[in-house]
Amino acid sequence: ISIRQSTEAESKLSAIYDLLYINPKPLGKRKSMLHPNHTSKNLDIGNQGVT
């Protein structure tokens, strides 16, 4: 029984990971497109920190 439960849990987790890792990529692009100023500000802050 424990083996069956582990396999079922793994299958559910794999499905969740697919949703988490496959979907955020287009969502991230959409966010950057919706908020271009926000991303540019973050880049400026990062450059200032390096220099």
C-alpha positions as CSV (number, residue, x, y, z in Angstrom):
1,I,0.0,0.0,0.0
2,S,2.8,2.4,0.9
3,I,4.3,1.9,-2.6
4,R,1.0,2.7,-4.3
5,Q,0.6,5.8,-2.2
6,S,4.1,7.0,-3.1
7,T,3.6,6.4,-6.8
8,E,0.3,8.3,-6.7
9,A,1.8,11.2,-4.8
10,E,4.7,11.3,-7.3
11,S,2.3,11.4,-10.2
12,K,0.3,14.2,-8.5
13,L,3.5,16.1,-7.7
14,S,4.8,15.7,-11.3
15,A,1.5,17.2,-12.6
16,I,1.9,20.1,-10.2
17,Y,5.5,20.7,-11.2
18,D,4.5,20.7,-14.8
19,L,2.0,23.4,-14.1
20,L,4.5,25.4,-12.0
21,Y,7.5,25.1,-14.5
22,I,5.7,25.2,-17.8
23,N,3.1,27.9,-17.2
24,P,5.3,30.6,-15.4
25,K,7.5,31.1,-18.5
26,P,4.7,32.7,-20.7
27,L,3.3,34.4,-17.5
28,G,6.8,35.9,-16.8
29,K,7.0,37.2,-20.3
30,R,3.5,38.7,-20.0
31,K,4.4,40.4,-16.7
32,S,7.5,41.9,-18.2
33,M,5.5,43.2,-21.2
34,L,2.7,44.6,-19.0
35,H,5.3,46.3,-16.7
36,P,8.3,47.3,-18.8
37,N,9.2,50.2,-16.5
38,H,9.3,47.9,-13.5
39,T,11.8,45.5,-15.1
40,S,13.9,48.4,-16.5
41,K,14.1,49.9,-13.0
42,N,15.3,46.6,-11.6
43,L,18.0,46.4,-14.2
44,D,19.2,49.9,-13.4
45,I,19.4,49.1,-9.7
46,G,21.3,45.9,-10.4
47,N,23.8,47.8,-12.6
48,Q,24.3,50.5,-9.9
49,G,25.0,47.8,-7.3
50,V,27.7,46.2,-9.5
51,T,29.5,49.5,-10.2
